[in-house]
Amino acid sequence: MEEAYITVFYDGVCKFCDKTVQFLLRRNKNGVFRFATLQDARSLNILPPSLEQVDSIIILVSGKYMVKSQAVIKLASFLGFPYRLISHFGWIPTPISDFLYDQVAKVRYKLFGKYESCVIPDSHQMQHFVSKQELYLNSNKYTNSCFKKD
């Protein structure tokens, strides 16, 4: 079953991350990708405690969070050829693929630079970004506090 959408949390000040989001936006024909910055998610305190300090791409798909290389592999599975081929690297043990991911992540600011603040999407792109209000209202923190089970 295809997902309604995948929320991609990314570093909003990282130029490499922004270019990756722009790449995904150009290939988001079915509107499956939704975007939010890690800065917004952290300011709302909505990420699970285990992910609060993660400085990596995080995706939320079918109620599950994926990080680092596993997130990239999952995202690639929704892209067309040739990018979909990346999804076939799921057989590589996660510690090894995460190590490779971490090596790129360590130098991303040095190689690509960093913005002073998060880039604001243009009006056409805005429809693919999750607002802070929507992020909060769809978070477990909101649903658990407002809809407590008796």
N, C-alpha and C positions, 0 to 999 in steps of 0.2 A: 504494500500500500504506500502510495506517495504521501509525503508529509504536506500539510496545509501550508506551512512555511517553516523555514529554519532561521532562527535568530543568530546572527553573527555578531559577537562582541569583539571589538578590536581596539587597539591603542589609537585613540583619536589624534594624538600629537605626532605619531610616527609617520614619516613620509612614505616609507615602504608599505606600511599597513594601509595608508590612504590609497596608494596606487593599486594595491590588491583589491580594495573595496571598489575602486573605479573599474577595474577589470571585471569583477563579479557583476557590477551594475550593468555593464555593456552586454553581459551574457545572461541576464536575469529575465529572459523572455517570458517565462511563465509566472514571474513574480514570487518564486519560491523563497528567495533570500530576503530577509529583513535585517536591518543593521542598527546597531547601537554601540556607543563607545563604552569601553571599560570604565572610563571616567564617570559617565552617567550611572552605570550599574553600581559602581562603588559609592557614589554620592547618595544613592538611594538605599544602599546597604541591602541589595536584593539577591546577591550571589550567595550560594551555599557557603558556610564557613570554610569548607575545604578549598574553595576557589577564590576567597577574598584577596589573597596575596599573589595569585597567579598572574604573571606578566606575560601573557601569551594569548593567542587567539582562543576564544571559547565559543563553542556553538551550543545552542539548545535545540534539540530535535526530538520530537516525540516524548517530551518530558525528561529527557536525559541530557546531561552536559557532557561534552567531549572537548578535550584540550589538545593543543600542540599538534603533533603529526596525525593523530587520529581524527582531529577536526578537519585538517587539510584533506586527508584521504576521503572523508565523508563528503565534504564540499565538492571535491572533484567528481564524485559519482553523479552529481547533478549537472555537470557541464557536458558540452558536446565534445566530439573528437577534435583534436588529439588530447585535450586536457583531461578527459575522462580516464585516460590511461593511467594517470596518477593513482586512481582508486584501486588499481590492481597491485599496488605496493603494500596492501594490508597484510600480506603474509610476512613482511619483515617484522621481527619482534619489536614491540613498542619501545623498550629501552633503547634499542639501536636507532629507530626512526626518530624518537624524541631527542636523542643525543645529537643527531644531525640537525634537527629543527633548532635546538638550543644554540648550535654553533652559528647559525645564520642570525638568530635572535640577538645574540651577544653583540654583533657588529652592525646591526641594522641602522642605528643612529649614526655611526661613523660613516657608513657607506652611502646612506640615502638622506640623512639629515632628520631634523626634528622641527615641528612647528612650535610657535610660542603658545598657541592654544588650539583646541580642536577646530577642524575645518567645518564650516557650515555648508551643508549640501545645498545645491541650487534648487529652485522651485520644482523642476522636473524630477530630481532625485529624491526630494523630500518624502514622496509617497512610499518609498522603500525603507524609510527610517522609522524606528519605533520612538514615539514621543516619551518623555520622562513619565508622564501620567500613565500612559499605556504600559510602560515597563513595570511601574509600581502596581497597577491594578491587576496585572497578569502574574505577579510574583506570588510565590508561596507565602511570603510574609504577610501580604494583604489577605489572601484567601484563607490562610490559617487563622488570622485574627478575626476576620469578619464572619466566617462560616464554620465556627467551631462545632464539632460533632458532640451531640449530647449523649 
